[in-house]
Amino acid sequence: MFLLLGAFIAGALTGLAPCVLPLLPIIIGGSVAGNARDKRRPVVIAISLAVSLIIFTLLLKASTLLINISPQGINEVSGGIIILLGLTMLFPTAYITLINRSGIESRAQRLLGKGYRSKSKLVGPIITGAALGPVFSSCSPVYAYILATVLPVNFGKAMLYLVAYVLGLSLLLLCVGYYGRQFVGRIRFAANPRGWFQRSVATIFIVVGVLVFTGYSQRVQTWFADHNIFDFNALSTKLLPPSQHATNGALFNVTPFAAPDFQGPGPWINSSPLTMSQLKGKVVLVDFWTYSCINCIRNNKYLEQWYQAYKDDGLVVVGVHAPEFAFEQVPANVRQGVATQHITYPVVLDNQLATWNAYANESWPAGYLINPQGQVVRIHEGEGGYSEEEQAIRQLLTANGAHLGPTTSDNDNVPITQDQTPETYLGYERAEAYAGNEGLASRQTQTYTGPSTLDVNEWDLGGKWEVDAQYIVARGNSTISIRVAAKDVYLVGGGPNGDMASIGVRINGKPVSQTGDAGADIAGDTLPVSQPRLYHLASFPAFSSDSTITLTVPDGVQLNTFTFGS
C-alpha cells in the first residue's frame, strides 16, 4: 500500500523533474494548438501519454518486440513525430494541400464515416501524447524500481504500481495543460491559428523534437538537474520501499529469515550440487557475482582467503554466478574465470537468475551470511566492510564450537573515489555518456566519425561498428576513445569468436609503451584479447583526473564495457 501511494506521488512529482521540464512546452503547446477553446485537448494528451507509457513498458519488458531497438532509436521515432507535428502547425496550408492531393482525407472519411470530422481534431493531441510516452519513461527512480525489481517477480503487482505512477503523472500534466490552455485562451492573439503565437508554439515543437531526435535533450536535462535547487531524485528515492530484507547498522543486520535454496540445474564448479538442507550445521556465505565484474574480482580474493582459513572450521562459501552479459552464461567461460581468479570454493551457475530472484538480490557483489540453523543473519552489498564480515563469520563459527586462529582481513579500503568515471556500458541497452555525432544504430553496421572533443567520462566511436544490446563489434580497423578519471582502467571484451586479436592502445595521443601507464594485460603497444573477460588496460601512478584512451580495434573484436578503479 505504501508503494502504491508512493508510486502515485512519484508520478505527480515526475512532472517537476529536470528531465520533464524541457518537454512541458509541448504539453502546453499541444493543449492550445489549433483551437485554444477546445477543452478536450489537454485531456486527450494526458490520456494518450498515459496509455503510451503503459504500452511501451509492457512491450519493453513483457515481450521481445523492442529487444533490438536502441534507446536512441526510440528517441528518433518520438522526436520525428514531434517535429512533424510542429511542421504541420507551422505550415498548415501546405499540410492541407498534401492531404488533399494524396487522397488520404477522402479515404479516411470512407473508412471512419461521418464521425471522422469531429474525431480528426483530436488526432494531433493523441499523437502528441503517444510520442511523449517513451520519452517520459526514464524520469523517475520509482518507475525504474517498478520496471527492474517488481515487474520480473510479480507482473500483477507491477502493473498496479505502474498504473498508479502513470495516473499521478497524467493528472499533473493534465493540470499543466488545462491551466496553460486557460491562460493562453484569455489572450486574444493566441486564438489566431495562423498568428505569430501559434507559429511560436509550432517552432517550440520543432526545436524540442530536434533535441529529442538527436539525443541532445539529455544534455538539456542534465543542465536542468545541475542547476535545479529542487532535488527531485532525492525526494523520489525516499518514496521507494526499503529493501525486502532491510539492514541496520548491527553486525548481524537483518531479522533472521530462512535461506532460500539454490535454484536451477547449475552446472556446479568445484563441487557436486549442494542444498541448504545439506549445509545445515555449517556457516554458509552465499555470494552473488559474475566473473568479468571488477568489483566482484576484488571481492573474491577475500572470499577465497576466508574459505581457505575457515573451511576446516565449518565455513562453506558458495559463489552464485549470476551473469550480466550473454557470454557469461557459457559454462566454459565461467570455468576459465574461476580458474583465472584461483577460486576453489563451490560455484553454481544461475543463468536464469532463479536463485538471484529467490533472494530478491539487487547487485553484484552481494553476500548473504547464513547461520548453522539455515537462517540469513547478515547481508552485505558491494565491496568493503571486510573486517566486519570476517568478524561476523568468526562469531558464528565460534558459537558453533570452532577454535579459531588470527583474522585474515586487514584492509577495508575500496579503490573507488568520488570523481571516478562510472562503469561505462557500450551496448545500446545501457549506453550512457556517448558523445558521437551519429546515434548508436542497433544491430547494424554504421560508420562513425566521432566528435572533435570529449568531456571527461564521455566516449565516441570511429570507423565501422555494429552495435548490439550488450556489446559493440568492430567491422574493420575501427577506433573507440574514452576520456576518463581513474587510476586503473579495465575493459571487458574478447577476440573474434574467442580467437586472439591485438588492440592498439594510445593514452593522451602516445603509444601506451611510451607513457609508463600500461595495465597488467598490455603487451608492448597493444592489448591482446581472446576469450571474453576483463582486461587490465591502463594503470596510472596516481589517480588521473583527465586522460584520454584511444583504442584501435581489429575486425570482429567485441567490447562490452569499461570499468575503473582508484
N, C-alpha and C positions, 0 to 999 in steps of 0.2 A: 504493500500500500504506500510505503514511503517513496519507493522508486517511481510508482505510478504518478504521485503528486509531483515528485521531483522532475520527472520527465516532462510533465505539462509546464511547470515553471521554467525549466531549461529551454523548452521550445519557445516560450514567450521571450526569454532573455536573448535567445539567438537573434531576434530582430534588432537587438542593440549591439550585436557582436561586430568586431572590426571587419570580419570577412563579409558581413552583410551590408554595412554602411555604404560601400560604393554602389550597391545594387538598389538601394532604396529609391533613387530617382526613377528607375524602371517601374517600380511598383506604383509610384505616384503618377508618373507619366502615362503608364498604361491605363490607369483609372480615369484619366481625364481626356485621353486622346480621342479625337473624333467628335465626341459629344460630352461635354462636361456635365450635362444634366442627366445622363444615363446612369441611374443608381445601381444598375446591375454589375457594372464593370469591375469595381473592386471586389465584389463578392465572387464573381467568376474567376478572377485572377487568383484569389486566395484558395478557392476550392481546387482549381486546376493545379496550382503548385502543390497542394497537399496530396492530391491523387498521384501526381507525377513523382513526388518524393517517395511515396509508399511503393509504387510500382517499380521505380528504379531500385529501391532497396531489395525488393523481392527478386528482381531479375539478377541483381548483383550477387546475392547470397543463396537464393533458393534454386537457382538454375545455372546452367553453364552458358547462357546466351551471351553474356558480356565478358566471358572469360578472356577473350583475346582482343578486347578493345581497351586501349590505354586511357588513363585519365585525361591525357591531352586530347585524345580523340573525342571524348565526351564533351570537353570544353569547346572543341571546334564545332561540334554539332550545335550545342546550345548557343554559342556566340554567333554562329552563322544565322540561326533563326532570329536572334535579336537584331542583327544587322539588317536582315531582310524586312523585318517589321518596321525598322526605322526608315528604310528606303521607301517603303510603300506609303509611310506617313509624310515623308519629305517630298515625294513626287507622286501625289495621288492621281493626277491626270494620266501620267504615263502608266501607272498601275492599272487604271480602269481601261485604258486603251489596249494594254496587253491582254487583260482578261477577256475583253470583247472579241479581239481578233483570234484568240486561241479557242474561243467557244467554251471555255471552262464554265462560265456562269450559266449558259443555257443548258449544258449537260447536268450541272449540279441542280438546276431547277427541276429538270425532269426526274432526277433521282430523289430529290427531297420534297417535291411537291410545293404546295402553297406555303408551307411553313418555312421555306428556305429564307425568305427575305427577313423575317423577324429574327431568325437564328443567326443570319450572316453577320449581324452587327456584333455578335459575341465571339466570332472566330478569332479576332485579334487578341482579346484578353485571355481566351482559352490557350492560344499558342504561347502568349507571353508567360503565363503561369507554368505551363508544361515545360517550357525551355529553361525556366529558372530552377525547377525541382532538383536536377542533378547538381547544379552549381551550389545549392544550399546544403548539400549532403555532407559537407566536411567542416561544418561550422560550430560543432559543439562536442565537448568531451563526453557528454551524456549520450549523444547519438552514437559516437564511436564505441562507447561501452555496450550499448544495446546491440550494435552490429557485431562486435568482436567477441563479446563474452556471453550474452544471453541467447542470441539467435542460434548459435551452433548447438546449444544444450536444450533449450525449451522454445520451440517455434511459437506456440500459442501465447506464452507469456511475453516473448519478444514482440509479437505483433501488437499486443495490448499496450505495452510501453511505447512502441513506435507510434501508434495512433494517438496516444496521449501527448507525445512530443510534437507530432505534426499538428495536432489541434491547437496547442499553445502557440506554436509558430504562426499558424494560419490566422488565429484571432488577432495577434499583434499586427500582422501585416494587413489584415482587413481594416483595423483601426487606422493604420498609416494611410492606406489607400482611400478610405472613406472620408477621413477628415481632410486629407490633402485634396480630394476632389471637391469637398465643400468649400474649402478656402479658395481654390482656383475658380470654382463656379461663380463666386461673387465678383470676380474680376472680369469686366466686360470684354476686354480684348482677348481673354483666354478662350472665349466661346467660338471665335472665328476659326473654322477647321483649316483655313489656308493662311492664317495670320502668322506673325513672327513668333508668337508664343508656342503654337503647335509645331512650328518648324524647329524651334529650340528643343522641344521635347523629342522630336524625331532625331535631332543631332545627338542628344544625350543617349538615345537608344543605340545609335551607330557607334559612338565612342565607347560606351560600356561593352557593346558587342565585340568590338575590336580587341578591347582589353581581355575579355574572357577568351576569345578565339586564340589570341597569341600567347596566353598564359601570363601576361603582364598584370592581370588583375590580382595575382598572388602577391606581386611586389607592392601594389597599392594597398592590399590588405595588410601586409607586413608593416607598411608605413603607419597605417591607422593603429595597428596593435602597439607599435613602439611609441606613438605619440598620444595614446589614449589614457587618460587618467583613470578610467573605469576598467578594472582588471576583470574582463568578462570570463576568461578561462579559469581564473582562481575561484570566482564565485560559482561557476557552473560545476567545477570539480567537487565543491563541497556538497553538491546535490547527489553525487554518486553514493551508493550504499557502501558500507565498509566491506572489506574482503569477507568471503564466505566464512573464513576462519580468522577472525580479527586477532591481530597480535597486540601485545603490550610490551612494556619495557623490561619485563622479568626475563630471567634466564630461560625458563620454560614458559613461553609467551603465548600459548593458546590453551583454551579449555580442551582437555584431552578428548579425542574422538577416535573411533575405530579406524585404523588404517585401511584404505581400500586395497583390494588385491590387485596383482598385476593382470592387465587385460591383454587379450590378443595372443597370437601364436609365437611372437618373437621374430626371428630366432634369438637365442641366448648366446652370449660370448663369455668365455672364461668360466662357464658353469652350466650344469643342466638346469632346466626350468625350476624356478623357486615359487613358493606360495607363502602367503602370510601365516598360514597355519603351520607350515614347516619351520618358520622363523620364530615362532612363539618361544619365549625364554631367552632370545637374543636381543641385543640392542641393534637396531637397524637404522641406517641412514639412506633414505631414498633421494637420489639427486637427479633432477631433470637437466639434460644437457644436449648439446649437439656438437659434432666433432670439429666443425670449422669455425666455431664461435670463440673469439679470442678471450672473452670473459670466462667462458667455460674452461678453456685450456689452462688459463692461470689458476682457476679454482680447482681443477682436477689434481694438481700436484699436491694440494693439501689433503684432498680425499685419499689419495694413494698413500701419503705419509701416515694418516690415521689408520688406514686399513692395515698397513704393514706393522704399525706399532701396537694395535689393539685387537687384531683378528684372533689371536690366541686367547684373548680375554673375553671374547663373546661379542665383538663388533662385526657386523656384516654391512658392507657398503654395496648398494645396488644402483648402478647408473642406468636411468631410463632415457634412452636415446630418442628424443622427440625431434624429428627433422624440421628444419626451417626451409631448406631448398630441396628440389627434387633429387639431386644427386646424393643427398644424404640419406635417401631411402634405400640405396643399394647396399646390401649386406657386405659385399667385398670392400666397398669404400669405408664403411664403418669399422670393419675388422682392421683395415690398414690404419685408420685413425687411432684405434685402441692400441695397436702395436707401436705406432709412432710416439704416442704420448705415454707409453710404458704403463698402461693401466692393467692391473692384474685382478681387480675385483670384478664381480659379475656385472655384465651389461646386457640389457634386453632392448631390442628394437621396438619402438612404439610408433610404427609408420602411420597408423590410422589415428594417432593421438587419443587412443581409448583410455590408457592409464592417465595421461595428462588431464583429460576431462573428468575422470573419476576422482582425481584430487582437486579439481577446479583450479588447476595451476594456471599461471598467467605470464611466466617469464623464464628465461634461461640466464644463468643457472638458478635453480631453486632447490633447497634441501629440506626434507621432512624427517625429523628425528623421531624415532618410534621406540617406546619403552618395551621391556620384556613381556608386558601384557598385551602388546599389539596395538597400542594407542599412540597417535601422533601427539607429541607434547611440546614440540618446538618447530617453527618454520622460519627459514632464513632465505630471503630473495637477494640475488646479486652477489657481488664479491664482498670481501671484507668480513669483519666480525669473526675471524678465525680463532682467536683466543677464547671468546665466549662459546663458540661452537664446540671447541675441544673440551672446555670446562663442562659443558652440558653432557657431552659423551662420557667423560670420566665420572661424573656424578652418577649417571645411570649404571655404568659398569661397576662402580664401587658398591652401589646399593644392591647390585646383583651378586655380590660376593667376590669380585675381582680384586687382586692386589696389583697396583699399577706402579710403573716407573715414572720417570720425569716426563713433562709435557714436550710436545714437538713444535708447537706453533709459537714463533717469536716475532712475527712481523704481520701486523694488520693493515699495512699501507696498501691502498688500492691505487694503481698507476693511472689515475684519471684526474684531470684538472678541470676547473670551471670553464675555461676558454677553449678547451679541446674541441676539435672538429668532431661532430657526431658521426655515428656509423652512417655510411653513405651507400644506399642501395642503388643499383644501376638498372634493374629491370623495371618496366613501366608500372607495375603494380604499386611499388613503394618508392619510386624515384622522387627525390627532392633535391633542391638546390641545383638542378640542371639549368645551365645558362646558355645553351646553344641557340643559334639563330633559327634552326629548324626544330619543330616539335618532334618528340620521340615517336616514330612511326611503328606501330605494333605489328610484329610478325611479318615484316617485310624489309627488304634491303633498301637502304636510302643513303645518299651521300650527304655528309655533314661537313659544314665549313668552320664552325666554331666562332665565338666572338673574339674581338681583338684583346679584351682584358677580362679577367675574372676577379671577383671579390673573394675574400677568404671564405672557405667552405664550399665554394661553387666548383662545378666541373663541366666539361664540354667534350664533344667528340669531333674528330676529324677523319675524313675518308669514309669508306663504306662500312656500315654496321647493320646487323639485323638485331632488333630489339624484341626480346621476349618478355614474358611476365616476370620472371625471376632473374634474368641474366641478359647480357648482350654478347653477340658473337661477331668477331672481326670478319669482314668479307673482302679481303685484300690486305695490303700493308697499311693498317689503319692506326689512328692515334687517339689517345684519351689523355686529357690534362685535368689535374685537380689541384686547387690551392688550399693548403692545409695548415692547421695549427696543432702541433703534436710533437712528441719526442720520437715515438715509434709509429710506423705506418705499415699496415698489413693489407694484403689483397687476397680475396677468396676467388679462386678460378681454377682453370685447368686447360690442358692442351687439347687439340682436336681428337675427340674420341679417346681421351686419356693418353694419347701419344705425346712424345717430347716436343716442345717448342720453346723458343727463346724470345722473350720480350725485351726490347731495348728500353733502357731506363736513363732518364736525364733529370737532374734536380737543379732548379733555377738556371736552366739552359746549358748545364755542363753534364758530360757523361758522368754517371754515378761513381766510376772509379776515381775521378779527379776531385771528388768532394769530401771523401772520408766519411760519408753518411750512409754507406751501404748496409742493408739489412742482412740478416744471417743467411738468407737464401740466395743472395746475389752472387753471380759468378762473372767477374770482370765487369763489363758494362751491361750485362743482361740478367734477366730473371728467368732461369729455366723452369718451366712448368710442365707437368704431365698429368697425374691423377688429380681430380678436383679436390682441393683442400685449401687451408690458409697458408699463405706465403709471407715471410718477413721481408718487406720491400725496402724500408729505409729506417735508419736509427741515427738520430741526431745526438750530439754530445749532451745537449740540454734541450729543454722544451723550446721549440721553434714556433714563434707566433705567426710566421708568414713564410711559407716555402711552396714553390710550385713544382709538382712532379708531372713529367710527361712520359707516357709510355708509347712505344711503337709496337703494335701488336700484330703478329702474323695471322694469316688467314686461318679461320677455324678455331682460334683460341676463344674460350668462353670466360667472361668475367662476371662475377655476381655482386661483390660489394667491397668497399674499402672500410677498414676499421682501424682504430687508433689506440695508442697508449701513451701515458705521460710519466 
